[in-house]
Amino acid sequence: MDADDPQPQRDAASVSEASPPDSAVATHGVGPWPGGPEAWPDDPRYDRELLAEGDRRNVVDAYRYWTMDAIVADLDAKRHSFHVAIENWQHDLNIGSIVRSANAFLAAEVHIIGKKRWNRRGAMVTDRYQHVRHHEDVAAFAAWAREAGLAVVAVDNVDGSVPVDRADLPRECVLLFGQEGPGLSAEAIAAATGVIEITQYGSTRSINAASAAAVIMYEWCRRWA
């Protein structure tokens, strides 16, 4: 997670995700651990508060009742080798959704380029389980990628883009996405080692940025995961 983020990083058990509206309680998550405290597992990964009150978080069943730190540690042990980067000049609402997809597809890290504050609404607190790094501008991001030895693969439907189903998608790479509407900046495209696009068949010129990011991450996982 971004250590410099001014927003507090509370344990997932204390955020609203853990306490959905009453109408959702019956179908979302699990209740208290059966059998009471005497039956609780003797495992430091388990959160005593969640065991007592139930776990309503948006996590897979394998992580039910685990502490947030334990979940992050387990994810860190098996993260994929692709990263995700997003230009953030317009406080795009899609950024949160892209972060959520990055968590779902187990990206190594998410990189926010430009404005440090980004709209977290779409992330649905998944950013608490996902490492996020900030870069002041494209030049700083590109320098980091070179030092890390990662190919920068830009995603935009500009002239010269290669359809992703026919494109080279390196195992060690950063998938770079732009803003909803304008797409990637000219500087970002120039910093990339390749530009890919998603083949479309209808009348719209482009698909939603968050949707595009999910498609590309899935394609990387289809090839390499």
TAPEQUI-V276989 format. One record per pair of residues at least 24 apart in sequence whose C-alpha atoms are under 10 Angstrom apart, sorted by the first residue. I is the first residue (numbers start at 0). J is the second residue. D is the distance in Angstrom with one decimal. If there is no record, write none. Layout:
I/J/D ; I/J/D
This chain:
0/71/9.6 ; 0/108/8.9 ; 0/109/9.2 ; 0/126/7.1 ; 0/127/6.4 ; 0/128/7.2 ; 0/129/5.9 ; 0/130/4.0 ; 0/131/5.0 ; 0/132/7.5 ; 1/109/9.7 ; 1/110/9.8 ; 1/126/9.1 ; 1/127/9.1 ; 1/129/9.0 ; 1/130/6.5 ; 1/131/5.0 ; 1/132/5.7 ; 1/133/7.6 ; 2/130/9.3 ; 2/131/8.6 ; 2/132/8.6 ; 2/133/9.9 ; 3/115/9.4 ; 3/131/10.0 ; 3/132/9.1 ; 3/133/8.8 ; 4/115/8.2 ; 4/116/8.0 ; 4/131/9.5 ; 4/132/9.7 ; 4/133/9.4 ; 5/116/9.0 ; 6/116/9.5 ; 8/124/9.9 ; 8/126/9.8 ; 8/127/7.2 ; 9/67/9.2 ; 9/127/8.5 ; 10/66/7.6 ; 10/67/6.0 ; 10/68/8.1 ; 10/127/8.4 ; 11/49/9.9 ; 11/54/9.8 ; 11/55/9.9 ; 11/56/7.5 ; 11/57/9.8 ; 11/65/9.9 ; 11/66/7.7 ; 11/67/6.0 ; 11/68/9.4 ; 11/124/8.0 ; 11/125/9.5 ; 11/127/7.7 ; 11/128/9.3 ; 12/46/8.4 ; 12/48/7.6 ; 12/49/6.8 ; 12/52/9.8 ; 12/53/9.5 ; 12/54/7.7 ; 12/55/8.6 ; 12/56/7.7 ; 12/64/9.1 ; 12/65/9.5 ; 12/66/7.8 ; 12/67/7.9 ; 13/48/9.5 ; 13/49/9.7 ; 14/56/9.0 ; 14/124/8.5 ; 15/55/9.4 ; 15/56/8.7 ; 15/123/9.8 ; 15/124/9.2 ; 16/54/9.5 ; 16/55/6.8 ; 16/56/5.3 ; 16/57/7.0 ; 16/123/7.7 ; 16/124/7.5 ; 16/125/10.0 ; 17/49/8.9 ; 17/52/9.8 ; 17/53/8.6 ; 17/54/6.4 ; 17/55/4.7 ; 17/56/4.7 ; 17/57/8.1 ; 18/53/9.5 ; 18/54/8.6 ; 18/55/6.3 ; 18/56/7.8 ; 19/55/7.0 ; 19/56/8.6 ; 23/55/9.1 ; 24/53/9.9 ; 24/54/10.0 ; 24/55/7.5 ; 25/55/9.9 ; 26/55/9.4 ; 27/54/8.8 ; 27/55/6.0 ; 27/56/8.1 ; 27/57/8.3 ; 28/53/7.7 ; 28/54/5.7 ; 28/55/4.2 ; 28/56/6.4 ; 28/57/7.5 ; 28/58/8.3 ; 28/59/9.2 ; 28/60/8.4 ; 28/63/8.1 ; 28/64/9.9 ; 29/53/5.6 ; 29/54/5.3 ; 29/55/6.2 ; 29/56/9.0 ; 29/60/9.0 ; 29/63/7.8 ; 29/64/8.9 ; 30/54/6.3 ; 30/55/7.8 ; 30/64/9.8 ; 31/64/9.1 ; 32/64/8.5 ; 43/69/8.4 ; 44/68/8.2 ; 44/69/5.4 ; 44/70/8.1 ; 44/72/9.9 ; 44/73/10.0 ; 45/69/8.0 ; 45/70/9.8 ; 56/124/9.5 ; 57/123/8.4 ; 57/124/8.9 ; 57/125/8.4 ; 58/103/9.9 ; 58/125/9.1 ; 67/127/7.9 ; 67/128/7.3 ; 68/127/9.3 ; 68/128/8.3 ; 69/128/9.9 ; 70/128/7.3 ; 71/127/8.3 ; 71/128/5.4 ; 71/129/7.5 ; 71/130/9.0 ; 72/128/9.1 ; 74/102/9.3 ; 74/105/7.5 ; 74/106/9.7 ; 74/107/9.3 ; 74/128/8.1 ; 74/129/8.7 ; 75/105/9.0 ; 75/106/9.8 ; 75/107/7.9 ; 75/108/10.0 ; 75/128/9.4 ; 75/129/9.1 ; 75/130/9.2 ; 77/105/8.1 ; 77/106/9.8 ; 77/107/9.0 ; 78/102/9.5 ; 78/104/8.9 ; 78/105/5.4 ; 78/106/6.1 ; 78/107/5.3 ; 78/108/8.8 ; 78/224/9.8 ; 79/104/8.1 ; 79/105/5.9 ; 79/106/5.5 ; 79/107/5.5 ; 79/108/9.2 ; 79/170/8.9 ; 79/171/8.9 ; 79/219/9.7 ; 79/220/8.4 ; 79/223/8.6 ; 79/224/7.2 ; 80/105/8.9 ; 80/106/6.9 ; 80/107/5.8 ; 80/108/8.9 ; 80/149/9.4 ; 80/169/9.6 ; 80/170/6.5 ; 80/171/5.4 ; 80/172/7.2 ; 80/173/8.9 ; 80/219/9.9 ; 80/223/9.1 ; 80/224/9.2 ; 81/105/8.7 ; 81/106/5.7 ; 81/107/5.9 ; 81/108/7.8 ; 81/109/9.5 ; 81/149/8.6 ; 81/150/9.6 ; 81/168/9.9 ; 81/169/8.5 ; 81/170/6.6 ; 81/171/5.5 ; 81/172/5.1 ; 81/173/5.7 ; 81/174/7.3 ; 81/216/8.6 ; 81/219/8.0 ; 81/220/9.2 ; 81/223/9.6 ; 82/106/5.5 ; 82/107/5.3 ; 82/108/5.1 ; 82/109/6.0 ; 82/110/7.7 ; 82/144/9.9 ; 82/149/8.8 ; 82/150/9.9 ; 82/151/9.3 ; 82/171/8.1 ; 82/172/6.3 ; 82/173/4.5 ; 82/174/6.1 ; 82/175/8.6 ; 82/216/9.5 ; 83/107/8.0 ; 83/108/6.4 ; 83/109/4.8 ; 83/110/6.1 ; 83/111/8.7 ; 83/131/9.5 ; 83/151/9.5 ; 83/152/9.6 ; 83/172/8.5 ; 83/173/5.4 ; 83/174/4.8 ; 83/175/6.1 ; 83/176/7.8 ; 83/212/8.8 ; 83/216/8.6 ; 84/108/8.4 ; 84/109/5.7 ; 84/110/4.4 ; 84/111/5.9 ; 84/112/7.1 ; 84/131/9.6 ; 84/132/9.2 ; 84/133/9.5 ; 84/134/9.7 ; 84/140/8.8 ; 84/151/9.1 ; 84/152/9.7 ; 84/153/9.2 ; 84/173/6.5 ; 84/174/6.0 ; 84/175/4.7 ; 84/176/6.1 ; 84/177/8.6 ; 85/109/7.9 ; 85/110/6.2 ; 85/111/5.3 ; 85/112/6.0 ; 85/113/8.8 ; 85/133/9.9 ; 85/153/10.0 ; 85/173/10.0 ; 85/174/8.5 ; 85/175/5.9 ; 85/176/4.9 ; 85/177/5.8 ; 85/178/7.7 ; 85/183/8.9 ; 85/187/10.0 ; 85/212/9.8 ; 86/110/8.5 ; 86/111/6.2 ; 86/112/4.7 ; 86/113/6.2 ; 86/114/8.4 ; 86/134/9.5 ; 86/136/8.5 ; 86/137/8.1 ; 86/175/7.9 ; 86/176/6.5 ; 86/177/5.1 ; 86/178/6.4 ; 86/182/8.9 ; 86/183/7.2 ; 86/184/8.2 ; 86/187/8.3 ; 87/111/6.4 ; 87/112/5.6 ; 87/113/5.1 ; 87/114/5.5 ; 87/115/7.8 ; 87/116/8.5 ; 87/117/7.1 ; 87/118/9.6 ; 87/134/10.0 ; 87/135/9.9 ; 87/136/9.4 ; 87/176/9.6 ; 87/177/7.7 ; 87/178/7.0 ; 88/112/8.0 ; 88/113/5.8 ; 88/114/5.9 ; 88/115/9.4 ; 88/116/10.0 ; 88/117/9.3 ; 88/136/9.7 ; 88/177/9.2 ; 88/178/7.6 ; 88/184/9.8 ; 89/113/9.3 ; 89/114/8.2 ; 89/117/9.0 ; 89/118/9.9 ; 89/178/7.3 ; 89/179/8.9 ; 90/114/7.7 ; 90/115/9.5 ; 90/116/7.7 ; 90/117/5.6 ; 90/118/6.1 ; 90/119/9.8 ; 90/178/8.7 ; 91/117/7.4 ; 91/118/6.7 ; 91/119/9.8 ; 91/177/9.4 ; 91/178/6.4 ; 91/179/6.8 ; 91/180/9.7 ; 91/208/9.5 ; 92/117/8.2 ; 92/118/5.7 ; 92/119/7.9 ; 92/120/7.6 ; 92/121/7.1 ; 92/122/9.7 ; 92/178/9.2 ; 92/179/8.4 ; 92/208/9.6 ; 92/209/9.1 ; 93/117/9.7 ; 93/118/7.9 ; 93/119/9.1 ; 93/120/9.1 ; 93/121/6.9 ; 93/122/9.0 ; 93/177/9.9 ; 93/178/8.0 ; 93/179/7.2 ; 93/207/8.1 ; 93/208/6.4 ; 93/209/5.3 ; 93/210/8.9 ; 93/212/9.6 ; 94/118/6.5 ; 94/119/7.3 ; 94/120/8.8 ; 94/121/7.3 ; 94/122/7.8 ; 94/176/9.5 ; 94/177/9.5 ; 94/178/8.5 ; 94/179/9.3 ; 94/208/8.5 ; 94/209/7.2 ; 94/212/9.9 ; 95/119/4.7 ; 95/120/5.9 ; 95/121/4.1 ; 95/122/4.0 ; 95/123/7.6 ; 95/124/9.0 ; 95/125/8.8 ; 95/126/8.2 ; 95/209/8.5 ; 96/120/7.9 ; 96/121/4.5 ; 96/122/5.1 ; 96/123/8.1 ; 96/125/9.4 ; 96/208/9.1 ; 96/209/5.8 ; 96/210/8.6 ; 96/212/9.1 ; 96/213/9.0 ; 97/121/8.0 ; 97/122/7.4 ; 97/176/9.2 ; 97/208/8.1 ; 97/209/5.2 ; 97/210/8.1 ; 97/211/9.1 ; 97/212/6.3 ; 97/213/7.1 ; 97/216/9.8 ; 98/122/5.7 ; 98/123/9.2 ; 98/124/9.5 ; 98/125/7.3 ; 98/126/6.5 ; 98/129/7.8 ; 98/130/9.7 ; 98/131/8.8 ; 98/209/9.0 ; 98/212/9.5 ; 98/213/9.8 ; 99/123/7.0 ; 99/124/8.1 ; 99/125/5.6 ; 99/126/7.0 ; 99/128/9.6 ; 99/129/8.6 ; 99/209/9.4 ; 99/213/9.3 ; 100/125/8.9 ; 100/209/8.2 ; 100/210/9.2 ; 100/212/7.7 ; 100/213/5.9 ; 100/214/9.6 ; 100/216/7.9 ; 100/217/9.2 ; 101/125/9.0 ; 101/126/9.1 ; 101/129/7.9 ; 101/130/9.9 ; 101/212/8.6 ; 101/213/7.9 ; 101/216/7.5 ; 101/217/9.8 ; 102/126/7.5 ; 102/127/9.6 ; 102/128/7.2 ; 102/129/6.0 ; 102/130/9.1 ; 103/129/9.7 ; 103/213/9.2 ; 103/216/9.4 ; 103/217/9.6 ; 104/213/8.5 ; 104/216/6.7 ; 104/217/7.0 ; 104/219/9.2 ; 104/220/7.3 ; 104/224/9.2 ; 105/129/8.4 ; 105/216/9.3 ; 105/220/9.2 ; 105/224/9.6 ; 106/130/8.9 ; 106/173/9.6 ; 106/174/10.0 ; 106/216/8.4 ; 106/220/9.7 ; 107/131/9.4 ; 107/173/9.5 ; 108/132/7.3 ; 108/173/9.1 ; 109/133/8.5 ; 109/173/9.1 ; 109/174/9.6 ; 109/175/10.0 ; 110/134/7.1 ; 110/140/8.2 ; 110/173/9.0 ; 110/174/9.8 ; 110/175/9.0 ; 111/135/8.4 ; 111/136/9.1 ; 111/137/9.9 ; 111/140/8.9 ; 111/175/10.0 ; 112/136/5.5 ; 112/137/6.4 ; 112/138/9.5 ; 112/139/8.6 ; 112/140/7.0 ; 112/175/9.8 ; 112/177/9.7 ; 112/187/9.8 ; 113/137/7.5 ; 113/139/9.8 ; 113/140/9.5 ; 121/209/9.6 ; 136/186/9.7 ; 136/187/9.4 ; 137/184/9.1 ; 137/186/6.9 ; 137/187/6.1 ; 137/188/9.7 ; 137/189/9.8 ; 137/190/7.7 ; 138/186/8.3 ; 138/187/8.5 ; 138/190/7.9 ; 140/187/9.4 ; 140/190/9.2 ; 141/187/8.5 ; 141/189/10.0 ; 141/190/6.3 ; 141/191/8.2 ; 142/190/9.5 ; 144/172/8.6 ; 144/173/7.7 ; 144/190/9.8 ; 144/191/9.9 ; 147/171/9.6 ; 147/172/9.6 ; 148/172/8.4 ; 149/173/6.4 ; 149/174/9.9 ; 149/192/9.6 ; 150/174/8.6 ; 150/190/9.9 ; 150/191/7.5 ; 150/192/6.1 ; 150/193/8.3 ; 151/175/6.7 ; 151/187/9.4 ; 151/188/9.3 ; 151/190/7.4 ; 151/191/4.8 ; 151/192/5.4 ; 151/193/7.0 ; 151/194/8.8 ; 152/176/8.9 ; 152/187/10.0 ; 152/188/8.8 ; 152/190/9.2 ; 152/191/5.7 ; 152/192/6.0 ; 152/193/5.1 ; 152/194/5.8 ; 152/195/7.2 ; 153/177/8.5 ; 153/183/7.9 ; 153/187/7.6 ; 153/188/6.3 ; 153/189/9.3 ; 153/190/8.7 ; 153/191/5.8 ; 153/192/7.7 ; 153/193/6.2 ; 153/194/4.6 ; 153/195/6.3 ; 153/196/8.6 ; 154/182/8.6 ; 154/183/7.9 ; 154/188/8.7 ; 154/191/9.5 ; 154/193/8.6 ; 154/194/5.7 ; 154/195/5.0 ; 154/196/5.6 ; 154/197/8.3 ; 154/208/9.6 ; 154/211/8.3 ; 154/212/8.2 ; 154/215/8.3 ; 155/181/9.7 ; 155/182/6.4 ; 155/183/6.7 ; 155/184/10.0 ; 155/188/8.6 ; 155/194/6.7 ; 155/195/6.3 ; 155/196/5.4 ; 155/197/8.2 ; 155/205/9.0 ; 155/208/9.4 ; 155/211/9.2 ; 156/182/8.5 ; 156/183/9.6 ; 156/194/8.3 ; 156/195/7.2 ; 156/196/5.1 ; 156/197/7.4 ; 156/198/9.0 ; 156/204/8.6 ; 156/205/7.5 ; 156/206/9.9 ; 157/182/9.1 ; 157/183/9.4 ; 157/188/9.5 ; 157/194/8.2 ; 157/195/8.7 ; 157/196/8.0 ; 158/194/9.3 ; 158/196/9.9 ; 159/193/9.4 ; 159/194/7.4 ; 159/195/8.4 ; 159/196/9.4 ; 160/193/7.9 ; 160/194/5.0 ; 160/195/4.8 ; 160/196/5.8 ; 160/197/9.2 ; 161/193/8.4 ; 161/194/6.4 ; 161/195/4.6 ; 161/196/5.9 ; 161/197/8.4 ; 161/198/9.2 ; 162/194/8.9 ; 162/195/5.6 ; 162/196/4.9 ; 162/197/5.6 ; 162/198/5.9 ; 162/199/9.6 ; 163/194/9.0 ; 163/195/5.5 ; 163/196/5.7 ; 163/197/5.8 ; 163/198/7.6 ; 163/214/9.6 ; 163/215/7.6 ; 163/218/8.1 ; 163/219/9.6 ; 164/195/9.2 ; 164/196/9.0 ; 164/197/8.0 ; 164/198/8.2 ; 164/215/9.7 ; 164/218/8.2 ; 165/195/9.1 ; 165/196/9.9 ; 166/193/8.9 ; 166/194/8.8 ; 166/195/6.8 ; 166/196/8.9 ; 167/193/8.5 ; 167/194/9.8 ; 167/195/8.8 ; 168/193/9.2 ; 168/195/9.0 ; 168/215/9.5 ; 168/218/8.8 ; 168/219/6.9 ; 168/222/8.5 ; 168/223/9.4 ; 169/219/8.4 ; 169/222/9.6 ; 169/223/9.0 ; 170/219/7.8 ; 170/220/9.4 ; 170/222/8.6 ; 170/223/6.6 ; 170/224/9.4 ; 171/223/9.9 ; 172/219/9.8 ; 174/212/8.4 ; 174/215/8.1 ; 174/216/8.1 ; 174/219/9.5 ; 175/212/8.9 ; 176/208/7.6 ; 176/209/9.0 ; 176/211/8.7 ; 176/212/7.2 ; 177/208/7.5 ; 177/209/10.0 ; 177/212/9.8 ; 178/207/9.7 ; 178/208/7.1 ; 178/209/9.7 ; 179/205/9.5 ; 179/206/9.1 ; 179/207/6.9 ; 179/208/5.5 ; 179/209/8.5 ; 180/205/8.6 ; 180/206/9.6 ; 180/207/8.6 ; 180/208/8.3 ; 182/208/8.2
